[in-house]
Amino acid sequence: MDQEKPSTHFSKEQIEGTVSALENKSFEIFVQSLNGIPMRGLVYCEDPYIVLQKNAFGGVRTRVQFTVNAMGLDSEESLSGVLSFVYLGGEKQIPYHFVVEKADSAKELSSLHHVQDLQRLSEEDKKAAVRLFDYRDFLSAPLMQTAKAMKVYELFKTCGNRTLALEEFLAYFSHRPKNALHRKSYRFAEPRKEASPLDFPSDCSTEEKISLCIRRGERSEEAFTLYKKGVEENVKLTNLYENLLYSMPKGYKEELPRAVYLYFSYEYRVEEGIAPGLYYNILHNF
């Protein structure tokens, strides 16, 4: 009768290792039937930080995988317990012991005391800065311990383009003037032409005038007034809002129509590839 039971061998008698805080790490055990009789069994663990890939195992040779989920654990904590195997022919307990160590990303975050530190890192290693900005524990960085920083980060965190999100975050906290009197020209800004009266056919409607201005690339104050009127009247024309901003007079301090703020939501800017810093200027009356 004993010959009909598998002679089971486990590749490890105990499991030890280190796991970075706030991260997951996978481990595995190989189980083999030495006498060639297929195995059938279950494995379980009561520790909520141990996640088994599957509870059942079988066959002549199989692999049991599990993940140690260190989310919510502090560095220098430890996890100890057993994996329990129940199978045809017996029972087996494999003890484990894992030490939680401080993640490299957490160490780097602790060095970001000011936005300038993140800016400096971005200039030296853009990929590293984007990785930290995208890190799930970024809010623990010292520079994020203000309501303003958290609010701005919340605005950009849902963006799929993390590089652009980082650039916008840094642009918001940069030392740019809040009006356009001394700002540098962006790459999308064309030199302003000498103002000259706009010429339209006598029977043109407002929408037709705006359409002509967009096609001609008009950037005068008169064109700006037309664009603004089109926004207020909810005229549906491609690039109307962009032309409104591009033609905005220097030092313009009046409040823009609310539709402009809604139109330039972060998701739209990412989709259209609008240059970093534009949203900052919208928020501060360009």
Secondary structure as GFF3:
##gff-version 3
##sequence-region A 1 286
A	DSSP	three_ten_helix	2	4	.	.	.	ID=ss1
A	DSSP	beta_strand	8	10	.	.	.	ID=ss2
A	DSSP	beta_strand	15	20	.	.	.	ID=ss3
A	DSSP	beta_strand	24	33	.	.	.	ID=ss4
A	DSSP	beta_strand	39	44	.	.	.	ID=ss5
A	DSSP	beta_strand	50	52	.	.	.	ID=ss6
A	DSSP	beta_strand	56	59	.	.	.	ID=ss7
A	DSSP	beta_strand	61	69	.	.	.	ID=ss8
A	DSSP	beta_strand	78	87	.	.	.	ID=ss9
A	DSSP	beta_strand	90	101	.	.	.	ID=ss10
A	DSSP	alpha_helix	104	109	.	.	.	ID=ss11
A	DSSP	alpha_helix	115	124	.	.	.	ID=ss12
A	DSSP	alpha_helix	126	134	.	.	.	ID=ss13
A	DSSP	three_ten_helix	138	140	.	.	.	ID=ss14
A	DSSP	three_ten_helix	142	144	.	.	.	ID=ss15
A	DSSP	alpha_helix	147	156	.	.	.	ID=ss16
A	DSSP	alpha_helix	162	172	.	.	.	ID=ss17
A	DSSP	alpha_helix	206	216	.	.	.	ID=ss18
A	DSSP	alpha_helix	221	232	.	.	.	ID=ss19
A	DSSP	alpha_helix	240	246	.	.	.	ID=ss20
A	DSSP	alpha_helix	258	263	.	.	.	ID=ss21
A	DSSP	alpha_helix	266	272	.	.	.	ID=ss22
A	DSSP	alpha_helix	278	283	.	.	.	ID=ss23
###
